[in-house]
Amino acid sequence: MDIVPFEPPAWLRNPHLQSILPSIPPRRAHVLRRAGDLLRASRDVLVDCGDGVRLLGHHAAQANGRGTVLLLHGWEGSAESLYVLSAAAYLYGRGVDVFRLNLRDHGPTHHLNPELFHSCRIAEVVGAVRAVQQLLSGQPLSLAGYSLGGNFALRVAVRAPAAGIRLRRVVAVCPVLDPAHTLERLEHGPWIYRNYFVLKWRRSLLQKRRAWPDLYDLDELLTDRNLTSMTERMVLRYSSFPDLQSYLAGYAIVGPALADLVVPSRIITALDDPLIPASDLGRLATSAALSIVATRRGGHCGFLEGLTGETWADRQLHAVLTAP
């Protein structure tokens, strides 16, 4: 693991500020201004992932593009999340085509598939990446993700050769490593994180019930305020996993999960991330294809140097994914 410098101004060194400020509403206007060309160029694509699953993506192509980067958001984010748009705008402005993918039941997609989202639905994301590669007709494709999206990106990378996917590079920013530990931090850490995700998940579940009223009542989930019990209720009622622990282990990437990784991949993370314990980095399988870059500061998917402009992570993403 390489410890690299990231030195925000003194007022931005707190890990909770780094984690919260990237998503505050006042920042949206600045990000949208930077993303104007990207958004005008983006075209909606309904991706056939196989087995009847459809996901919605947004493809911004340009003449003489320098390859394509597929971006994956985190849990209860979307292709319109500010951290996704910030990175996408930075990449697109430097000649890189961008495909922003919504995971199942994220963004305006609750009507597309009857089953609920859960984090072990890796097959459909593999299918989506394969379909996007076919859409590109041989153009180089790289993959990047944030938080849970970073976790998905690394799991896709492991499965890519067997699925016939030719990924050039993969970057995961602050990926979820051991979901059980992240859930514990969400549950017992500062209330603002737990309340944020409970609120966003409840909104998502309400949208799902409106889209599929004959399939879901979800009353027990909607009245719960505890992330652990909400997740356990979802697992026991709407998944094939026998218990919460089996489900959480099903998408962990610690232990041997990344042992067979051959796609050049990099994890970019912060040692002060309040949601992802840095100690879990030592539990990742050793692979010649995987490098880990950590900063002492940066929070969870933050890496802010100010409230406007690109982030340090945006520049790192571009540097890694466009390197010769």
N, C-alpha and C positions, 0 to 999 in steps of 0.2 A: 504494500500500500504506500503510495506516494502522498506526502503531505505538501500541498501546494499553497501559495499565498493567495488569500482573498481578504483585502483590508477595506471594509466599508468605513464610512465616516463614524466618528465616535457615537453619534446619536442613533446609528443603525446597527450597533453591535449586539444588541439583545436578541437572543434567538427567537423569542415570541414576536417581536416586531418584524423580524425577517420573515417569519412564517405567515403573519397575518396581513401585513401591509400590501403584498403583491396583489391581493384580491379585493382591496377596498374600492368602493364605487368611484371616488375621485380620481383614481388612477386610470379608470376605463377610458376616459376621453383621450388621454395621452396615448394609450396603447392603440385605440381605434384610429387615431390620426396616423400613427406610424404604419398601421396595417391597411390603410386605404387601398393601395394598389393590389395587395394580396386579396382583399375581400372583393374588389371589383372583378378580379380575374377568376375567383373561385366558382366552380360549377358543382352542383349537387350530383352525387353518384350513389345510386342504390346498389350496394355490393351484395352479390350472391355468394354466401359463405358455404353453401352446401347444406344438405339435410333440411332444406326449407327455411334456413335462417337468413335474414336480411339485415344488414347494418347500413347506416347512412354515413357517407363521407363527403368531403368537400375538396375538390382537386383544383389547384391553381398551377397551371402550366404556362410556360412562356417560350418564345422562340429561342432555340439554342440553349435550353436549360442544362445546368451542370448536374444531371442526375436528379432523383426524387428522394425526398425524405418523408416517410410516413410518421405522423405524430400521434401518440396515444396519451390522452388525459388521465387524471387520477379519479378515484372513487367520488361519485356525485359531482364531478366536473363535466366538461363537454368539450367539443371541438371549438366552442366559443369562449372557453376559459381564458382569462387574461394571460396566464403563463404560456398557454399554447399559442395564442395570437402574437404574443411578444416574440417568441422564438420563431414562429412561422414568418412574421414580418421581416425579421432580421435575415433569415435564410433566403426568402424570396427576393429581398432587396439586393442580394448578392448573387443572383443568377441561379438559385436552386429552386426547382419545382417542389411544391409541398402538397401532401395529401393529409388532411386532418380527418381522423376516423372517430366517430362516436361509438363507444361500446353499447351493448344492449341496454335499453332503458335509461340512456343518458342523452341529454339534449332532447329534441322533439321526436323521440323514436319509440315511445312506449306502446304505440299501436302496431308496430311492425312484427313483433313476435309474441306469442301468447305466454310463454314461460317467463318467470321472473329472472332478472339478472342475478348471478352470483359469481364470485371471483374464480371459481374453478372451471368456468366455461372457456377453456383455452382452445378447444377444437375450432370454435367458430371464429376466433381471432386469427388462428393459423389460416383458416379458409379465407378470411378477408384479405390477409396479406398476400396469399397466393393469387387471389382474384385481382388485386391491385397490380401485382407484377405482370399478370397477363394483359391488363389494360395498358401497361406502359410499353409493351412490344419490345422488350429487350433493354430498355433504358435502365441504368444502374439504380438500384433501390437500397436505401438505408432505413433504419428504424430507430425511433427515439421515443421514450416515454417518461412520464413523471409519476412518482409515488406508486400507486397501484398500476398505472400504465407502464412504469418502468419495470415492475415485476412481470407484467404480461410480455413486455418486449424481450426480456431475457428468456422467458419460457418459450416464446416463439423462436428465438434464436437457436435454442437447443433442438427444437423439432424441425427447423427449417430444412436441413439436408434430406431427411426422410420424406418431407412433404413436397420436395421439388422446388423449394424456394431458394433463390440465389441472393442472399443479403450481402451487401458490400460491408457494412459496419452497423453496429448497434450501440446506442448510448442510453443508459438508464440514469435518470436524475433522482436522487433520494428514493430508490425503489424500496417497496415493502419487502423486508427480508424474512422475518419470522412473524406471520400475521398474529399469532397468539400474543407476542410481546407488544406489537403495535396496538392491538385491541386493549391490552392492559393499560398502556399509556394513555390511550384515549379515554378509558373509563375512569382512571384514577389520577390523571394529570389535571392541569388547569381546566376549569369548567368550560371555558370558551370553545375548546376543540370539540368536546363531547356535545355540547348544545348545538354547535354549528352542524355537525354531521347528523345528529338526530333530526334537526329541523329539515335539512336537505333530503334526508332519506324519507321522512314522512311525506314531503311534497312529491317525491318520486313515486311513492306507493299510492298516493291519492290519484296521480296521473294514470298509473297502471290500472287502478280500479275503474276509473272513468273509461279507459280504453277497452277493458275486458270485464264489464260488470257481471256477466254470467259466470266468470271464473273465480273472481276474488271478492271477498268481503274485507279481509285484512284488518278487522276491528281490533284484534288482540295486538297486532303489530303497531297499529296507529295510536293506541292508547298507552303503549309502553314508552318509557323515557330512559331506559337503560340499554346501552348499545349491546352489551353482552347478551342479555336476555332477548333482545330484539333479533340478534343474529341467530341465537339458538332456536327461537321460534321459527324463523325463516328456514333454517336448515332442516329441522325435524318435519316441517309441514310441506315444504316446497323443493326439497332436494332429495337425492338418493343416499345421502350420507347418514350413517346411523347416529352420529352425535356431533357436537360442536367441535370437539378436538380433532376428529377425523377430517372435518371440513377445513379447518384452519391449516392442518398439516398438508392438505391437498394442494394448496397453492404457495406453500413455503418454498423459498429457494435456497435456504441454508442446507447443510448436510450434502448429500450427493447430487442434488438436483441439477447443478451446473457442471457436473464432472465431464459430461460428453460434449461440452460447448466447443465448437470449432470456428464459428463466425467471430471475427475480431470484435470484441465488445469492451465497453468501458462503463464503469459505475462512477458517477460524480456525486459526491455526498458531502455532508457537513457533520463534523464530530459533535456539534451542539444541537443536532436535529432533535426537537422535543418529542417526535413521534416514532422515530426509527432508532433504536439503541445502537450506538456505534460498536458495542461489544459483539453484536451479531455479525459484523463484517468478518471477524476471525473464524466464523463457522461456515463460511462459504468454501466450496470445493476448490482446490487449486486447479487452474487451467491456464495453459500457455496462451489461450485466446482471450483471457479476461485480465483487464487491468483495473485497479481501483485508485481513484484520485479523491482525496479528502481534504477539505478545508477545516480550519479550526472553528470558523464562524460561517453562518449562512442560513441557519434554521432549516425548516422543511420547505424545499423547493423555492427558497428565497433568493439569496445571492444578489440582493439589491445594493446598488451603489447610490441610489437616489430614488425619488418617486417618479421620475420621468426617464425616458430613454431606455435602451436595452439593458439587460442584466448581464452580470459576469457569466452566468450559465449560458445565456444566449450565444455569447462569443465563443465559449468553450465548445458548445454543441457544433457550431459552424466549423471551428478549427478541426475538430476530430472527424466530422463526417465528410469534409471536403479535402482532407489531407491526401496527398498522392499515394 
